[in-house]
């Protein structure tokens, strides 16, 4: 709606000539979410649902640099626990194997890692709303995105092509302040047509408060705003707190 149209519409509402649409006037309400890399207790899930959390994100795939990438052994059980508690809007994230590893083990080909992801979903009748491609550098026990800017970009493009070919809904999880450490520049675009889950640890919920962008994105779909913490209501060690567009 153009500004002039919106002004006239607002004027008509104030004068009583028209009735405002509830959908137009209702402020957007973000979904309260959290993401986990380790399985919480069974009691946590029911508590979190009752406390008003609406979207859990579960690690589905991990670097596993000793084997070149693998499905998280706890993924299926953690997903089932969330479903049993009553969660229906569930996402998953993929932390792929992407670097040269101190173990000497080569990362599995991109398509092999993708196939393992598809296989675990199909074999267990798992329904995931969004799958998030985790792009963040690591070093030490396992390395990620340590191939140099040009090679990292080529690998990321290979991943994005394979992700889109699955027909599933994917997005990208990333921290704008780490982007130029991975790719040739902060503006390097690998998939700005996909939703962005932005890491911005300012301890403020709300997707609209994201201000750190990169890679061609100018808005976010989700925000991770508190890392390695607990929910104030239900505990749950080593999880992250998030907001998602509803």
WOTALIN-V920446 format. One line per field, one symbol per residue. ss: DSSP state (H for helix, E for strand, L for the rest). phi: phi as a letter, one per 20 degrees, with the letter a starting at -180 (. if undefined). psi: psi as a letter, one per 30 degrees, with the letter a starting at -180 (. if undefined). Layout:
# WOTALIN-V920446
ss->???
phi->???
psi->???
This chain:
# WOTALIN-V920446
ss->LLHHHHHHHHHHHHHLLLLLLHHHHLLLLLEEEEEELLLLLHHHHHHHHHLLLLEEEEEEEELLLLLLLEELLLHHHHHHHHHHHLLLLLEEEELLLLLLLLLLLLLLLHHHHHHHHHHHHHHLLLLLLLEEEEELLELLLLLELLLLHHHHHHHHHHHHHHHHHLLLLEEEEELLLLHHHHLLLLLLLLLLLLEEEEELLLLLLLHHHLLLLLLLLLLLLEEEEEEEEEELLLEEEEEEEEEELL
phi->.fgfffffffffffenfcdffgffefffdfeebbccdcffffffffffffeofdcecdfdccglffcnoafffegfffgffffffofcdddccddfeccedffneegfggfffffffffffffdleddfcddeedbfcbofcdcldengfffffffffffffffffmeedbcdadgfdgffddgbfegddafedfddeebedmdfoffefcdcalnfcbdebcedbdlccffecmnfldddcccff
psi->kleeeeeeeeeeeffgelkkkeeefkkkjlkkllkkfkkllefeeeeeeffgkfjkkkkekleiffggklkkffeeeeeeeeeefgkfikllljjljgakkfffkkklleeeeeeeeeeeeefghkjkekkkjjjkkllcekkkhgfleeeeeeeeeeeeeeeeffgljllkklkeffeffelelffkjfhfflkkjkjjiggkljeffkfjllgfkfllflkjfjkialkfegbikhlkklkkk.
